[in-house]
Amino acid sequence: MSTPYLNRELSWVEFNQRVLNEALREDLPLLERVKFLAITASNLDEFFQVRIGGLMLLRRSGRKTPDASGLTPAKNLTALRQRILKMCADQYSLLTGTLVPALIKANIHPLQPGDLTVAQAAQMAAAFEDSIFPLLTPLAVDATGAPPIVPALQIIVACRLLDPETQGVRQALIPIPEILGRRVNIAIEGEGHAFLLIEDLVALHAGQLFPGETVTATTAFRVTRNGDIAVQEEDAIDLAGEMEDVLTARRFADTVRLELRSDAPRDLVRMIQHVTGATPLEVYRVDGPPGLASFMELAFLSGFDHLRDADWPAQNSPAITPGASMFETIASNDVLLFHPYESFEPVLRLIEEAAEDPDVIAIKQVLYRTARKSRIIDALIKAAENGKHVTALVELKARFDEARNLDRADELQRAGAQIVYGVKGLKTHAKICLIVRRESGHLRRYVHLGTGNYNETTSKLYTDLSYLTCKPEYGNDASLFFNAVTGRSKLLRFQRLVPAPTAMKQGLLDLIAGEAERAKQGLPARIIGKVNSLQDPDIINALYKASQAGVEIRLNIRGICCLKPGDPKYSKNIEVISVIDRFLEHARLFYFHQGGDAEVYIASADWMTRNLEKRVELMVPIEEPALKRRLVRILESYFQDNTQASRLLPDGSSQRRVRAKGQKAFRVQDHFYHQAKKAAKAREHERSMTFEPHVPAE
């Protein structure tokens, strides 16, 4: 029997099902349910662009070799289509059968053109004339000529047109620019909110785009194209220029999905399939509006806070003294921050202070996914303008964030920063910032190491860990790291940091094997891991061997898990849970018992082959005893969750954990938030009780 291995893509779909399960929950506030539904749609958009797109390329190349789960690309695509069709049916059943009626009851009205009063119809006609009509560009479809190229991920209205004079029938397309948004607000009497979907308004007034013709039928559709287009680095003299070509290609690449309304007229369906090049296997008929990801904006509708979760504002960490210099704080003690329960502000402050501090000589930082209006990039620009040596390693291959990274890299370069566009052949995913400061005639290095991106927006939504230190070994390793990635030299083994692709995978395999060896000797052996994805076959096999040796293994995996739990031969000692809640679980955190002298690491990398072998990543040992104890408590808390945690089953599906009779409800994210709140309050109280001597003025 071969080693059990769950299919990667199907495992991802089961993760998306766990997100959809949140939208299906009747006990969640209404707009939170809308948000989770939109997230499932957004997730599917990216999945089709990358994973389905990649599988289609493999199938077209004639690849018949099965993957580790035993599926060929063709069989994998067939299985995925069946599973996703069911998921789509569930999404639209939830939307039309549950959420829309609930929205109407809550005084949020998604209207159809036929619902409009005379006054509302006039208001919508004026809105179309003023704000929409000037931005539309219709595309003729010539049955004999080349079809027009339509952009990806935009709503497009297809029209059938009749010429009353000649009785000739033709077809045309109206792409709707994303800048227009999805909802057109309608004024209604009293309180509440009403809107029309933009494609319905465009369809209603499409005749204005075709004077002298009558619009006899319309339908809306949306096309998803292959986003798995790689940069040919060997031939790319100008990587930034090459990335711009990739972004253009992605908008007009092969169709991987065509979302079509179920009520679309047959002749328009045939035309749309012809224009997009979609075969029946790429067509997904939906019982409602295509492109549910854009319903996310509805979830943040102002004036309806009562339909959302209560806010959980980030708390001040007890380790950070308000008003004190971040350099003084880090010099006195290593700092561990748990975001978003604890504010990301200290990380921003550190970089902003460094930009202005006359004693700071250099700042070096990896930028993977940055915020739209990034204070970090603003600070780096300021630092460069202030004459500091700024080096920014900007990853242009951060999928779907390439355009923003290109723009900001340009700004940094103009300010005088040194820009390095990643590492040839590898994606740079490490989260590290190094600040070199002159203190008392010596140079001291301050380092931030994290599990998440330098992104103020996602720092409020993703759970991540930040470690701030000025310990010389970490500072020395950070310098060696930047020298290696900017100078294209080898990432050799450091004193503390464990880099990928050179040392992390082997390091993890050695740590897992060490636990297995102790278990064989009858000693206590434990592994606890928290990652977003587990796919690497070598890591999985090592975990199976450790389980067989008697190691107790507990894994908290948000998304893909190719390890099969509960197999009596391979994984009877392995428990896998997944937590889906209001914050996206993103931190990577590992614990190895090591005979009682535990080793604890945070990391930028998941346990996937791409992270361990094809990316520049960092695994960071946390050695400070108090910080280690805190991280172990964080890890263990996840396995107490009995409200938001699901247990992975042997077939790859999952089952929400149910409380035992009489057991108290425990929601881990709620626990972390209230813990942070309590700690911040206690520290504030402590500070208010500290007597500061009054020094009289001279």
C-alpha positions in Angstrom: 0.0 0.0 0.0 1.4 3.5 -0.9 1.6 6.2 1.7 -1.9 7.9 2.1 -1.9 11.4 0.5 -5.0 13.6 0.1 -5.4 15.5 -3.1 -4.1 19.1 -2.8 -6.8 20.8 -4.8 -9.7 18.9 -3.3 -8.3 19.6 0.1 -8.3 23.3 -0.7 -12.0 23.1 -1.8 -12.8 21.5 1.6 -11.1 24.5 3.2 -13.3 26.8 1.2 -16.3 24.7 2.3 -15.4 25.5 5.9 -15.5 29.2 5.0 -18.9 28.7 3.4 -20.1 26.9 6.5 -19.6 30.2 8.4 -21.9 31.9 5.9 -24.5 29.1 6.5 -24.5 29.7 10.2 -27.8 31.2 11.4 -26.3 32.4 14.7 -23.9 34.8 12.9 -24.9 38.5 12.2 -26.3 38.9 8.7 -23.6 41.0 7.1 -20.9 38.7 8.5 -22.6 35.9 6.6 -22.6 38.0 3.5 -18.9 38.6 4.0 -18.1 34.9 4.4 -20.0 34.2 1.2 -18.1 36.9 -0.7 -14.8 35.4 0.7 -15.7 31.9 -0.7 -16.3 33.5 -4.1 -13.0 35.5 -4.0 -11.2 32.4 -2.9 -12.6 30.5 -5.9 -11.6 33.3 -8.3 -8.0 32.9 -7.3 -8.2 29.1 -7.2 -9.5 29.0 -10.8 -6.8 31.5 -12.0 -3.9 29.6 -10.4 -4.7 25.9 -9.6 -7.3 25.1 -12.3 -5.4 27.2 -14.8 -2.2 25.2 -14.0 -4.0 21.8 -14.2 -5.6 22.8 -17.6 -2.1 23.6 -19.0 -0.9 20.2 -17.7 -3.9 18.4 -19.3 -3.4 20.2 -22.6 0.3 19.2 -22.6 -0.8 15.6 -22.5 0.5 14.9 -19.0 -0.8 11.6 -17.8 1.4 11.1 -14.7 -0.7 11.0 -11.6 0.0 13.3 -8.7 0.9 12.0 -5.1 -2.9 11.4 -4.5 -3.1 9.2 -7.7 -5.0 11.6 -9.9 -3.9 12.6 -13.4 -4.6 16.3 -14.4 -7.7 15.2 -16.4 -9.2 13.2 -13.5 -8.3 15.9 -11.0 -10.2 18.5 -13.2 -13.2 16.2 -13.4 -13.3 15.6 -9.7 -12.9 19.4 -9.0 -15.6 20.4 -11.4 -18.1 18.1 -9.7 -17.2 19.3 -6.3 -17.2 23.0 -7.3 -20.5 22.7 -9.1 -22.1 21.5 -5.8 -20.4 24.4 -3.9 -21.7 26.9 -6.4 -25.2 25.5 -6.1 -24.9 25.9 -2.3 -23.6 29.5 -2.6 -26.5 30.6 -4.7 -29.1 28.7 -2.7 -27.8 30.5 0.4 -27.8 33.9 -1.4 -31.3 33.7 -3.0 -33.1 31.5 -0.5 -31.7 32.9 2.8 -29.6 36.0 2.6 -31.6 38.2 0.2 -34.9 37.6 2.1 -33.0 38.4 5.4 -31.5 41.5 3.9 -34.9 42.8 2.8 -36.2 42.1 6.3 -33.3 44.1 7.7 -34.2 47.0 5.4 -31.5 46.4 2.8 -33.2 46.1 -0.5 -31.5 44.5 -3.6 -34.0 45.7 -6.3 -34.8 44.4 -9.8 -35.5 46.9 -12.6 -39.2 45.9 -12.4 -39.4 46.9 -8.7 -38.5 50.5 -9.4 -41.2 53.2 -8.8 -41.5 55.9 -11.5 -39.4 58.3 -9.4 -36.7 55.7 -8.8 -36.6 54.8 -12.5 -36.1 58.4 -13.3 -33.3 58.7 -10.7 -31.6 55.6 -12.1 -31.9 56.9 -15.7 -30.2 60.1 -14.5 -27.4 58.1 -12.7 -26.8 56.1 -15.9 -26.6 59.2 -18.0 -24.3 61.1 -15.7 -22.0 58.5 -14.2 -22.1 55.3 -16.2 -22.8 55.9 -19.9 -19.7 57.9 -20.6 -17.5 55.1 -19.3 -19.0 52.2 -21.3 -17.4 50.9 -24.5 -19.6 48.5 -26.4 -17.9 45.7 -28.5 -19.5 44.4 -31.7 -19.5 40.7 -32.2 -19.1 39.8 -35.9 -20.1 36.3 -36.7 -17.5 36.0 -39.4 -14.6 38.0 -38.0 -12.3 37.5 -35.1 -14.2 37.7 -31.7 -13.5 40.7 -29.5 -11.1 40.2 -26.6 -13.0 40.6 -23.3 -11.2 41.4 -20.0 -11.1 38.9 -17.1 -13.1 39.2 -13.8 -15.3 42.0 -15.1 -19.0 41.8 -15.4 -20.0 42.0 -19.0 -23.5 42.5 -20.4 -24.3 40.5 -23.6 -27.0 42.0 -25.8 -29.1 40.8 -28.8 -30.0 43.7 -31.1 -32.7 44.0 -33.7 -32.6 46.5 -36.5 -36.4 47.4 -37.0 -35.8 48.5 -40.6 -33.9 45.5 -41.9 -35.1 43.0 -39.3 -31.4 42.1 -39.0 -30.3 40.6 -35.7 -26.8 41.0 -34.3 -25.0 40.7 -30.9 -22.8 43.0 -28.9 -21.0 43.1 -25.5 -20.8 45.8 -22.9 -17.9 45.3 -20.5 -18.5 47.2 -17.2 -15.3 48.9 -15.8 -14.5 47.8 -12.3 -14.2 51.4 -11.3 -18.0 51.7 -11.4 -18.5 49.3 -8.5 -21.2 46.7 -8.3 -24.1 48.5 -6.6 -25.9 51.6 -7.8 -27.6 53.2 -4.7 -31.3 54.2 -4.9 -32.9 56.8 -2.7 -35.8 55.3 -0.7 -38.3 56.8 1.7 -37.4 56.5 5.4 -34.5 54.6 6.7 -32.8 51.7 5.0 -30.8 51.1 1.9 -31.7 50.1 -1.7 -29.6 49.3 -4.7 -29.6 48.0 -8.2 -26.8 45.8 -9.5 -24.9 47.7 -12.1 -25.4 45.1 -14.8 -29.2 45.4 -14.4 -29.0 49.1 -14.8 -26.7 48.8 -17.9 -29.0 46.2 -19.4 -32.0 48.4 -18.8 -30.5 51.4 -20.7 -28.3 49.4 -23.2 -30.4 50.8 -26.0 -28.7 54.2 -25.6 -25.4 52.6 -26.7 -27.0 51.3 -30.0 -29.1 54.1 -31.5 -31.6 52.9 -34.1 -31.6 49.3 -32.8 -33.8 47.6 -30.3 -32.3 45.5 -27.5 -34.4 42.3 -27.5 -32.4 40.2 -24.9 -29.5 40.7 -22.4 -27.6 38.6 -19.9 -24.6 39.1 -17.7 -21.5 36.9 -17.6 -18.0 36.9 -16.2 -14.9 35.2 -17.4 -11.9 33.9 -15.4 -8.6 33.5 -17.2 -5.4 31.5 -16.4 -3.3 33.5 -13.9 -0.6 30.9 -13.6 1.6 32.7 -16.1 5.3 32.6 -15.0 8.0 35.0 -15.7 10.7 33.5 -18.0 13.5 34.8 -15.8 16.3 33.3 -17.9 15.4 35.5 -20.8 14.3 38.5 -18.7 16.8 41.3 -18.9 14.4 43.7 -17.2 12.4 41.8 -14.6 10.1 44.8 -13.9 9.3 45.1 -17.6 8.7 41.4 -17.9 6.3 41.5 -15.0 4.3 44.2 -16.7 4.0 41.9 -19.7 2.7 39.1 -17.5 0.1 41.3 -16.0 -1.2 42.2 -19.4 -1.1 38.5 -20.5 -3.1 37.5 -17.5 -6.1 39.7 -18.4 -6.4 38.0 -21.8 -5.1 34.5 -21.2 -7.0 31.3 -21.8 -10.5 31.0 -20.2 -10.6 28.7 -17.2 -14.1 29.5 -16.1 -17.2 31.2 -17.6 -19.9 32.2 -15.1 -23.2 32.3 -16.9 -26.7 33.0 -15.6 -28.9 30.0 -15.8 -31.6 32.1 -17.4 -29.3 33.3 -20.3 -30.9 33.0 -23.8 -29.4 30.1 -25.8 -28.2 32.3 -28.7 -26.4 34.6 -26.3 -24.8 31.6 -24.5 -23.5 30.3 -27.8 -22.0 33.7 -28.7 -20.4 34.1 -25.3 -18.8 30.7 -25.4 -17.5 31.5 -28.9 -16.1 34.9 -27.8 -14.5 33.5 -24.6 -13.3 30.2 -26.1 -15.0 28.4 -23.3 -15.9 24.7 -23.8 -18.8 23.2 -21.8 -16.3 22.0 -19.2 -15.4 25.6 -18.3 -19.1 26.8 -18.1 -20.6 27.3 -14.7 -24.3 28.2 -14.8 -25.4 30.2 -11.7 -28.8 30.9 -10.3 -28.2 34.6 -9.7 -25.7 37.3 -10.4 -22.2 36.1 -11.4 -19.1 37.3 -9.4 -20.2 37.1 -5.8 -16.9 38.3 -4.6 -18.0 41.9 -5.2 -20.8 41.4 -2.6 -18.0 42.1 0.0 -18.7 45.8 -0.3 -22.3 45.1 0.9 -20.9 43.6 4.1 -19.3 47.0 5.0 -22.4 49.1 4.3 -22.5 52.1 6.6 -25.4 52.5 9.1 -25.8 48.8 9.7 -23.3 48.1 12.5 -26.0 46.1 14.3 -25.8 43.5 11.5 -22.1 43.0 12.1 -19.8 41.6 14.8 -18.9 43.9 17.6 -15.5 45.5 16.9 -12.4 44.0 18.4 -9.9 46.9 18.3 -6.2 46.0 18.5 -4.8 46.4 22.1 -1.6 48.0 23.2 1.0 45.3 24.1 2.1 45.5 27.8 5.6 45.2 26.5 5.4 48.6 24.8 5.6 51.7 26.9 3.5 54.5 25.3 5.8 57.4 24.2 9.0 55.5 24.8 11.4 55.0 21.9 11.1 51.7 20.2 14.9 51.3 20.3 14.9 51.7 24.1 12.1 49.2 24.4 13.7 46.5 22.3 17.1 47.2 23.9 15.7 46.5 27.4 13.8 43.2 26.3 12.9 41.1 23.4 9.3 41.8 22.3 6.7 39.4 21.0 3.5 40.7 19.5 0.4 38.7 18.6 -1.5 40.5 15.9 -4.3 41.6 15.4 -5.1 41.2 19.1 -2.0 43.3 19.8 -1.5 46.4 17.7 0.9 46.4 14.7 1.6 50.0 15.5 4.9 49.3 17.3 6.3 47.7 14.1 5.2 50.8 12.1 6.6 53.1 14.8 10.0 51.3 14.7 10.4 52.0 11.0 9.0 55.5 11.2 11.4 56.3 14.1 14.3 54.8 12.2 13.5 57.1 9.2 13.8 60.2 11.4 16.5 59.1 13.9 19.9 60.7 13.2 21.7 57.7 14.7 20.2 55.3 12.2 22.5 54.6 9.3 20.7 51.8 7.4 17.4 50.1 6.9 17.0 46.9 5.0 13.7 45.3 4.4 11.8 42.6 2.4 8.5 43.9 1.0 6.2 41.1 -0.2 2.6 42.4 -0.1 2.2 46.0 1.0 -0.8 48.1 1.8 -2.3 50.4 -0.8 -1.4 53.5 1.3 1.6 52.0 3.1 3.1 53.9 6.0 6.1 51.6 5.8 6.9 52.5 2.3 6.3 56.2 3.1 8.8 55.8 6.0 11.4 54.1 3.8 11.0 56.9 1.3 11.5 59.5 4.1 14.6 57.5 5.4 16.2 57.6 1.9 15.4 61.3 1.6 17.1 61.8 5.0 20.3 60.3 3.6 20.0 56.8 5.2 21.1 53.8 3.3 17.8 52.1 2.4 17.6 48.7 0.7 14.2 47.3 -0.2 13.9 43.8 -1.6 10.6 44.1 -3.5 9.1 40.8 -4.5 7.6 41.3 -8.0 6.3 37.7 -8.1 3.9 38.2 -5.1 0.9 36.9 -7.1 -1.8 39.4 -7.9 0.1 42.2 -6.0 2.7 42.7 -8.7 1.3 45.9 -10.1 1.2 47.7 -6.7 4.7 46.4 -5.9 6.0 47.8 -9.2 4.5 51.2 -8.5 5.9 51.5 -5.0 9.3 50.2 -6.0 9.5 53.1 -8.5 8.7 55.6 -5.8 11.4 54.2 -3.5 13.9 54.2 -6.3 13.2 57.9 -7.1 13.8 58.7 -3.4 17.2 57.2 -3.6 16.6 53.7 -2.1 18.4 50.7 -3.4 15.9 48.3 -5.0 16.4 44.6 -5.5 13.7 42.7 -7.3 13.7 39.4 -5.5 16.1 36.5 -6.1 16.5 34.8 -9.4 14.6 31.6 -9.7 13.0 32.0 -6.2 10.2 33.9 -4.6 11.3 35.9 -1.6 8.7 35.4 1.1 10.7 36.0 4.3 9.4 38.7 6.7 12.4 40.6 8.0 13.5 44.2 8.6 17.0 45.1 9.8 17.9 48.6 11.2 21.5 49.5 11.9 22.0 52.2 14.5 25.1 54.0 15.9 25.1 53.8 19.7 28.0 54.9 22.0 30.5 54.6 19.2 29.3 51.1 18.2 26.8 49.8 15.7 23.8 48.0 17.0 21.4 46.0 14.9 17.7 45.9 15.6 15.6 43.2 13.8 12.0 42.6 13.2 11.1 39.0 12.2 7.5 38.0 11.5 5.0 35.5 10.1 3.0 38.1 8.2 3.5 40.8 5.5 4.5 44.4 6.2 0.9 45.5 5.5 -1.1 47.7 7.8 -4.4 46.6 6.3 -3.9 42.8 6.6 -2.3 43.3 10.1 -5.8 44.1 11.3 -7.4 41.0 9.7 -4.7 38.2 9.9 -3.4 36.5 13.0 0.4 36.9 12.9 3.4 37.0 15.2 6.1 39.7 15.4 9.5 39.2 17.1 11.6 42.3 17.8 15.2 41.8 19.1 18.6 43.4 19.1 20.4 40.3 20.2 23.8 40.2 18.3 23.3 36.7 16.9 20.0 37.6 15.3 21.4 40.9 14.0 24.5 39.2 12.6 22.3 36.6 10.9 20.0 39.3 9.5 23.0 41.1 7.9 24.2 37.8 6.4 20.7 37.2 5.1 20.5 40.5 3.3 24.0 40.2 1.9 23.1 36.8 0.5 19.8 37.8 -1.2 21.1 41.1 -2.5 24.5 39.8 -3.5 23.1 36.6 -4.9 25.5 34.5 -2.7 24.5 31.3 -0.9 22.1 31.3 2.1 24.4 29.3 4.4 23.5 28.1 7.9 23.2 30.9 10.3 23.8 31.1 14.1 20.1 31.3 14.8 17.9 31.9 11.8 17.0 28.9 9.6 16.6 29.8 6.0 14.8 28.1 3.1 15.6 26.8 0.6 18.9 25.8 2.0 18.3 24.6 5.6 14.7 24.8 6.7 13.4 21.6 5.2 16.2 19.5 6.5 16.0 21.2 9.8 12.3 20.3 10.2 12.9 16.7 9.1 15.7 16.4 11.7 13.5 17.9 14.4 10.6 15.5 13.5 13.1 12.5 13.4 14.5 13.5 16.8 11.0 13.2 18.3 10.5 9.9 16.6 13.8 8.6 18.1 12.8 9.7 21.6 9.4 8.0 21.3 11.1 4.7 20.2 13.2 4.9 23.4 10.0 5.3 25.5 10.6 9.0 26.2 7.8 11.7 26.0 7.7 13.0 22.4 5.4 15.7 21.1 5.1 17.9 18.0 2.6 20.8 17.7 2.5 22.7 14.4 0.4 25.6 13.2 0.6 26.3 9.4 -1.7 27.5 6.7 -1.0 24.5 4.5 0.7 21.0 4.7 1.5 19.5 1.3 5.2 18.5 1.2 5.4 14.7 0.8 8.7 14.4 2.7 7.4 16.3 5.7 4.2 14.2 5.6 6.1 11.0 5.5 8.3 12.1 8.4 5.2 12.9 10.4 3.7 9.5 9.5 6.9 7.8 10.8 6.9 9.9 13.9 3.2 8.9 14.5 4.0 5.2 14.0 6.9 5.6 16.5 4.4 6.9 19.1 5.0 10.7 18.9 1.9 12.7 19.9 1.3 15.1 16.9 -1.2 17.9 16.9 -1.6 20.1 13.8 -3.6 23.3 13.4 -3.9 23.7 9.6 -6.1 26.4 8.2 -6.2 25.4 4.5 -4.7 22.6 2.5 -3.8 19.4 4.3 -2.6 16.5 2.2 -1.8 14.4 5.3 -4.5 11.8 6.0 -5.4 11.9 9.7 -6.9 8.9 11.4 -5.3 6.2 9.3 -4.8 3.3 11.7 -1.4 2.3 10.2 0.1 5.7 9.5 -1.5 8.5 11.5 -3.4 7.2 14.5 -1.4 9.6 16.8 -2.0 12.7 14.5 -4.9 15.1 15.2 -5.6 17.9 12.6 -7.9 20.8 13.3 -8.7 23.9 11.3 -10.0 27.2 12.8 -12.1 29.5 10.7 -13.3 32.7 12.5 -13.4 36.4 12.1 -9.6 36.8 11.7 -7.7 34.8 9.0 -5.4 32.4 10.8 -2.0 33.2 9.2 0.8 32.7 11.8 3.2 29.8 11.4 4.4 28.4 14.8 6.1 25.1 15.6 6.9 23.2 18.9 9.1 20.2 19.3 9.3 18.7 22.8 13.0 17.8 22.5 13.1 15.7 25.7 11.7 18.6 27.8 14.1 21.3 26.5 11.5 22.4 23.9 12.4 24.2 20.7 9.9 26.7 19.5 9.9 28.5 16.1 7.9 31.1 14.3 8.2 31.1 10.5 7.2 32.8 7.2 6.9 29.4 5.6 4.1 26.8 5.3 5.0 23.1 5.1 4.7 23.1 1.3 7.3 22.1 -1.2 7.1 25.6 -2.8 7.9 27.3 0.5 10.6 24.9 1.6 12.4 24.4 -1.8 11.5 27.3 -4.1 11.2 30.3 -1.8 13.5 32.4 0.3 11.9 32.0 3.8 13.0 32.2 7.4 12.3 30.0 10.5 13.1 31.8 13.7 13.9 30.1 17.0 12.4 31.9 20.0 14.8 31.3 23.0 13.6 33.8 25.6 11.9 31.4 28.2 8.9 33.7 28.9 8.2 34.2 25.2 8.6 30.5 24.5 6.0 29.7 27.3 3.6 32.2 25.8 3.9 30.7 22.3 3.3 27.2 23.6 0.2 28.5 25.4 -1.0 30.1 22.2 -0.5 26.8 20.3 -2.3 24.7 22.9 -5.2 27.1 23.1 -6.3 26.3 19.6 -7.0 22.7 20.5 -9.4 23.8 23.2 -11.6 25.6 20.7 -15.0 23.9 20.6 -17.0 26.6 18.6 -14.9 27.5 15.6 -12.6 24.6 15.2 -13.2 21.7 12.7 -11.6 18.3 12.9 -10.1 17.0 9.6 -11.6 13.5 8.7 -9.8 10.7 6.9 -11.6 11.4 3.6 -10.3 15.0 3.6 -13.6 16.6 4.6 -14.0 18.1 8.0 -16.5 18.2 10.9 -17.1 21.0 13.2 -16.1 20.1 16.8 -19.1 19.8 19.1 -19.0 20.6 22.8 -19.4 17.7 25.1 -22.5 17.8 27.4 -21.9 20.3 30.1 -18.7 21.6 28.5 -18.2 25.4 28.5 -17.9 27.1 25.1 -14.4 28.1 24.2 -13.7 30.2 21.2 -10.0 30.7 20.8 -10.0 34.0 18.9 -12.4 35.5 21.5 -10.1 34.1 24.2 -7.0 35.8 22.7 -8.8 39.1 22.2 -10.1 39.2 25.8 -6.7 38.1 27.1 -5.0 41.0 25.2 -7.6 43.4 26.4 -7.1 42.3 30.0 -3.3 42.5 29.8 -3.5 46.0 28.3 -5.8 47.2 31.0 -3.7 45.7 33.8 -0.5 47.4 32.4 -2.4 50.7 32.1 -3.5 50.4 35.7 0.0 49.5 36.8 1.4 52.6 35.0 -1.2 54.8 36.5 -0.3 53.6 40.0 3.4 54.2 39.5 4.6 57.4 41.4 6.9 59.5 39.4 8.9 62.0 41.5 8.3 65.6 40.7 11.5 67.3 39.8 11.3 71.1 40.6 12.4 73.5 37.9 15.8 75.1 38.5 
